[in-house]
Amino acid sequence: MITEIAEIAVKAGTDQQFEAAVAMAAPLFERARGCRSMRLERGIEQPDTYLLIVEWETLENHEVDFRQSADFQEWRHLVGDFFASPPKVIHTRKALTGF
């Protein structure tokens, strides 16, 4: 399994609208090939910064299947206007499980 972590800085004062748009977009992820889960977390020290965390079965499910789909275009249409800058995206694989 692969975890996508997207750091998203939103324009000041648009937090509620952004969160509502992500909620509207959740079905796009639910039906995406290989998507196991998604969640949105909000920064405490930097409340205009969010982490979108999506678990994919494979990297290709995100980079090819989702990113080249009409649903990805719809995702960007729903949330893109709230971005203060382009999201920073990394992919991780579990290295160690602790507590």
N, C-alpha and C positions, 0 to 999 in steps of 0.2 A: 504494500500500500504506500502511496505517495501523499504527502500533505503539501498543499499549496498554501502559502501565507502571503497575502497581499496587504501591504501597508498602504492605507488610503488616507490622505490628508484632504479634508473637505473645507470648502469655503466657510469662513466664520458666519455663524447665524443660520446655517442650513442643516444643522444636525438632525432635527426632527423630520424634515423633508427627505433627507438622505436615508434615514432609518426606515421611513415608510416606503421609499422606493426599493430598498433592499428586500423588505418584506414582500412587496409585490413581485419581485424577481425570484423569490425562493422556488416557485414551481419550475423555473427554467433549470435550476440545478437538480431538483428532485427527479426530473425526467432525463437528465443528461446521462449518456452512456458512461458507466463506470463511476458515477458520483455516489459516494457512500454517505456523506454528510456535509453540511455547511453550517457555519455560525459566524456571527458578527460580534466582535468585542470592541468596546470603546475605551480609549486611553483615559487614565485618571489624571496623570500629570499634564497630559496634552489632550484635552477633550475633543479637539477637532481632528484627532488622529484615530483611525479605526484599523482593526485587523480583521480581514475576511479570511477565515480558515476553512478550507475545503479539503476533504479527504477523497482521493481518487484511487481506483484500483491500479491504474498505470499512469505514467507520465503522458503517454500518448492519448489517454482518455481526456486529459486536460488540454494539452498542447495541439492536438490534431482534431479529435472528435468534437470537443466543445468550442475551442477557439475558431474553428472553421465553420461553425454552424450559424444558422439564422438566430438561434437562441442567444448566442454570444452577442450578436449585433443588437438584439433586443435588450440584453443586460446593459450594454454600453449606452443605449438610448435612454433607458430608465435612470441610470445613475451618473452618467458621464458629465452632465452639466454641474454636478456638485463637487467634482474634483478640483482641488486647488492646484494640483500638479499631477503628473502621471503616477499611477500606483507603482510601488516597488514590489516585485513578485519574486519569491524564492520557492523552491521545492525542497522538501526534506524527506528523509526516510528515517524511521525510528532506529536509533543506535543503542539505546539502553532504556530499560524500564525500571523505575525505582518504586517509591512508595505509592 
